[in-house]
Amino acid sequence: MEEWDKELDDLHVKNGDLNLRNQDLECELAKLAAINPKKSGAIGPDLSNKVDAAELLNQLKARRKRSRVELGDVEMILEMLAEADS
């Protein structure tokens, strides 16, 4: 029982440390967002101009009900277009 109490105390300390670290990171993020508000929501690469293959497939099937195109076909076409742009 004594071991569990010690382990619980250790976990409480670790949790407190993690909460402090989280607060520090949130403050740092807020400062960075204030410096550059345009990019504050951007995390990772810019995917705004990327086309979603599944969305294209859905649009195609909405326009051409009997189309036999599958998701893999659309993905391959997008890869070919990306290679052509390179």
SULLINFEN-V238822 format. One record per residue. N is the residue number from 1. SS is DSSP state (H for helix, E for strand, - for the rest). PHI is phi in radians with two decimals (NA if undefined). Layout:
n=N ss=SS phi=PHI
n=N ss=SS phi=PHI
//
This chain:
n=1 ss=- phi=NA
n=2 ss=H phi=-1.14
n=3 ss=H phi=-1.10
n=4 ss=H phi=-1.15
n=5 ss=H phi=-1.08
n=6 ss=H phi=-1.14
n=7 ss=H phi=-1.10
n=8 ss=H phi=-1.11
n=9 ss=H phi=-1.08
n=10 ss=H phi=-1.07
n=11 ss=H phi=-1.18
n=12 ss=H phi=-1.11
n=13 ss=H phi=-1.11
n=14 ss=H phi=-1.08
n=15 ss=H phi=-1.09
n=16 ss=H phi=-1.09
n=17 ss=H phi=-1.08
n=18 ss=H phi=-1.16
n=19 ss=H phi=-1.11
n=20 ss=H phi=-1.12
n=21 ss=H phi=-1.09
n=22 ss=H phi=-1.08
n=23 ss=H phi=-1.10
n=24 ss=H phi=-1.06
n=25 ss=H phi=-1.16
n=26 ss=H phi=-1.13
n=27 ss=H phi=-1.12
n=28 ss=H phi=-1.09
n=29 ss=H phi=-1.11
n=30 ss=H phi=-1.10
n=31 ss=H phi=-1.11
n=32 ss=H phi=-1.14
n=33 ss=H phi=-1.16
n=34 ss=H phi=-1.22
n=35 ss=H phi=-1.20
n=36 ss=- phi=-2.31
n=37 ss=H phi=-1.13
n=38 ss=H phi=-1.13
n=39 ss=H phi=-1.76
n=40 ss=- phi=-1.09
n=41 ss=- phi=-1.55
n=42 ss=- phi=-1.52
n=43 ss=- phi=-2.18
n=44 ss=- phi=1.52
n=45 ss=- phi=-1.20
n=46 ss=- phi=-1.34
n=47 ss=- phi=-1.89
n=48 ss=- phi=-1.13
n=49 ss=- phi=-1.75
n=50 ss=- phi=-1.43
n=51 ss=- phi=-1.82
n=52 ss=- phi=-1.54
n=53 ss=H phi=-1.07
n=54 ss=H phi=-1.13
n=55 ss=H phi=-1.13
n=56 ss=H phi=-1.07
n=57 ss=H phi=-1.08
n=58 ss=H phi=-1.09
n=59 ss=H phi=-1.13
n=60 ss=H phi=-1.09
n=61 ss=H phi=-1.18
n=62 ss=H phi=-1.21
n=63 ss=H phi=-1.49
n=64 ss=- phi=-2.18
n=65 ss=- phi=-0.98
n=66 ss=- phi=-1.70
n=67 ss=- phi=-1.12
n=68 ss=- phi=-1.75
n=69 ss=- phi=-1.22
n=70 ss=- phi=-1.99
n=71 ss=H phi=-1.00
n=72 ss=H phi=-1.05
n=73 ss=H phi=-1.12
n=74 ss=H phi=-1.13
n=75 ss=H phi=-1.07
n=76 ss=H phi=-1.13
n=77 ss=H phi=-1.07
n=78 ss=H phi=-1.11
n=79 ss=H phi=-1.11
n=80 ss=H phi=-1.11
n=81 ss=H phi=-1.14
n=82 ss=H phi=-1.14
n=83 ss=H phi=-1.14
n=84 ss=H phi=-1.17
n=85 ss=H phi=-1.30
n=86 ss=- phi=-1.33
//
